[in-house]
Amino acid sequence: MLRKIRIPVQLGFLLLFLYLLIRTLGTGEDSLGSPVRIFLEIDPLVGLTTWLRTGALHGLLALSGITILLSFLLGRFFCGWVCPLGTLSQITARIARPRREERTSDSWRPSQRWKYLVLGAVVAGSLAGSLWTGLLDPLCLLIRSLTVGFAPPLERILRGGAALLASGPLGTLSEPAYRWLRDNTLAPRAPSYEQSALMASILLLLLALSWVRRRFWCRVLCPLGALLGAVARVGALRLRQSESACSGCTLCTFHCQGAADPDRMGGWRPSECFVCGNCTASCAREGLSFGFGRPRLSAIFPSDWVRRTKPATTATIGGIEVGRRRLLIAIGIGAISGPIGRASPSRGQPPASLIRPPGAGTEYEFLDKCVRCGECMKVCPGNGLHPIALEAGPLALWTPALRFAHGYCEYHCTLCGQVCPTGAIPLLSQREKERTVVGLAYVDVPLCLPYAYATPCIVCEEHCPTSPKAITLVEAEVRGFDGAQKSVRQPRVDPHLCVGCGICEYRCPVEGDAAIRVYATGRTGEGGPFDFSLSRAAPRGREAEEMA
């Protein structure tokens, strides 16, 4: 009975996750009607580590506390019923070997302790100054991988397929379907991201590991599963085992997704059980059933941690010997990662070419909140936000930055602040966003056509969105290559009006390095060779008159 309920619920949560993932693409509006970040807000690992790092819970992250409370009651249900990466791992294993079942051998059991060591390192890092959550949290990992790794090729397949159908005899029939996809599913422009192949490969590898061992990620590596498993030890939901009805067939263990040992009398491990119901459904003699009992509060402080007869190196979680020495090493690695990362020169003063999303504040403040989920990259209509590599240090790996060679920051857009679950990108009103400075445009005279080649070009001024325009054209007399005097209009950047949106750099017709480039100057508390943050932060023109 439990399994029959779990399967439709599990698929329903997967479809809801995919719907919310697609919901933020191609809306063409500066407002998102549905709570697209709700899966991240109910993620206890995101909520816990963000609270440890910043001392506060942004927005609806407090909902993650409800997940913890439900786990005290229902055990590790989130992994078996809600988590979309767990569902995809399960589906992958079934597709690869639909008829082959397994029995967990004792040699594989020690590998399940690794997720607790990963959890210890992540939590210790959050306390010490390094927020590693987004690298290993399953929801952040899945959103980032699907957004960066799989969305671009799927978009191109859909667009190319629609164009192919439109040119054939079925063009009349396919046009309404493509129009619906374009208006409801596809992004305003086909996205492309840096490190796209790497992100896709990581997800494919994690799913492929399910062919080696069913739900390998969930059993061995997932820090969220380790957190929920530690809570599930105390849970009220228990597996009731009837020794008289058990025939020793071990079918329940063959079908168990989490290797929780449901066949071992008194040895069932709640910290590894996904509450999938496969064990109860496979027992022909109805020797297994789930029921509620009194929470095991004594499990919070296991007796083997204080019992003197045990070796000093033993630490057991849910029937798995983690090892105190291993756990202390993992915690130590996480603890020193923060100070080492903060000591990196690029951490305090990132490169001038690194431009964070609007309103992100200083580099310290941004990295203390960003969980690298990729939501902001997904909703960016100008395709300006991309995951970075190591140019700002290891603590900034895969955090978002504006890359004007691939896109730009839409002047009126506030979507990235709407979807950020932790407040790393603040929610700005449209007026605040239009006045928020992220950088300053700089004309590279040796590359600019009107300067270097006496060739007319007005592209940067034409696309500048500010009012009045931050880029103006000034008449100048120059001498061409033929020696004749020419009158051309050359671009000038007003540093008091430029907000660094980057559309000028993106649209610049010069091949290779653009003739006008944006640098991260003027940010609060930071700055490049020029810092106009105070003067540009003030209202200008008509805005100043309205406020007066």
Secondary structure, DSSP 8 states (H G I E B T S, - for coil): -HHHHHHHHHHHHHHHHHHHHHHTSS--SS---S-TTHHHHT-HHHHHHHHHHHSS--TTGGGHHHHHHHHHHH-SHIIIII-HHHHHHHHHHHHH-TT------TTTGGGGGHHHHHHHHHHHHHHHT---HHHH-HHHHHHHIIIIIIHHHHHHHHHHHHHHHHTSTTHHHHHHHHHHHHHHTS-SS----TTHHHHHHHHHHHHHHHHHSTTHIIIII-HHHHHHHHHHTT-SEEEEE-TTT--S--HHHHH-SS---TTSTTT--GGG-----HHHHH-TT--EEEEE----GGGGS-GGGT-TTS-TT--EETTEE--HHHHHHHHHHHHHHHHHHHHSHHHHS--TT-B--TT--SHHHHHTT-----HHHHH-TTB-EEE--STT-GGGTT-EEE-TTT-B--TT--HHHHH-SSSSS----HHHHHH----EEEE-TTT-HHHHS-----HHHHH--SSS-SEEEEEEEEE-TTS-EEEEEEEEE-TTT-----HHHHH--SSSS-SEEEE--S-TT--SS---HHHHHS--HHHHHHH-
